[in-house]
Amino acid sequence: MDYRKRPGSLLKRYPKNPILTAADWPHTVNAVFNPGAVRLPDGTTLLLCRVEDQRGISSLWVARSENGIDAWVIDPEPILPGKLCPTEEIWGAEDPRIVWLEELGKYAITYTAYSPAGPAVSLALTKDFKKLERLGVVVPPEDKDAALLPRRIHGRWNVFHRPITALGADIWLSESPDLHYWGKHQMVLEAKRGPWWDANKIGLAPPLIETEQGWLMIYHGVRWTAAGCIYRLGLALFDLEQPSRCLLRGTEWIFGPRESYERIGDVSDVVFSCGYTIGDNGDTLNLYYGGADSYIALATGRISEMLDWLGKHRFSPA
Ligand code: BMA
């Protein structure tokens, strides 16, 4: 009997996980993980995969599949950092999140630009995942785990991100009139303290999901233990018109490392998601995630069930 298996999970793993690994790459690489994801207008699933080479430097590669599960076609070159690598990502590009900006007719890619100054959040726009328009660093080091909201709210763009401050690693929101100048920074979700699954360090997982009840956020929480860290996923809900306002936060995590491809790898006990696609019914969530900083895996759930769960498992501070 597998004592770790429990019923009733909100996210069901694809039985043939992992769906992409280093062995799928056309040349030798160390690990393939933490992809951004988007469904293109023709129905193709595009993953922007973080590929770590054997120097330790990550770059972002496009992989496409008709069914979002297998038969991936991988571009011959990375899209980022690319040949003309700016100094702020001299140590690579990591953990991309992709959002379609209807107003601009472009995809926004927020990613971690890594350099000796530390990890920073950078923004690039693209229409076709071939050519990029780099807008550069959005928020300076040390900051990561960022995604835009897909549309302006009261005239402003919004970006969720995770700076390291004197308080710790919490989720913040910043606003911009033009995607270049960012301000009105405010903390919107605080890491807990003590033994909680989401104590000390939290961060956005994939971009937020717009629902009638609010912006549904999947976030990661890091539990520190004597044996190392455990990266898990939980849920929160933010106000549609005032996205700095957290309406609900789940008490428990909903998805954590269980299978060998999540428990054993370069960094053990990690599930880390940067992207999803939504099925034609508007409710099925295909969550792509990195397992143990080594593999790409897929789990599927329903947005409606997640909202329902959140209403029944709300955290209220003691
Ligand atoms: C975070 C990010 C992720 C990584 C995770 C676990 O800080 O750097 O890329 O998956 O740590 O190592």
Boltz pocket constraint, residues with backbone or C-beta under 6 A from the ligand:
constraints:
  - pocket:
      binder: B
      contacts: [[A, 34], [A, 94], [A, 95], [A, 231], [A, 267], [A, 270], [A, 272], [A, 290], [A, 293]]
      max_distance: 6.0
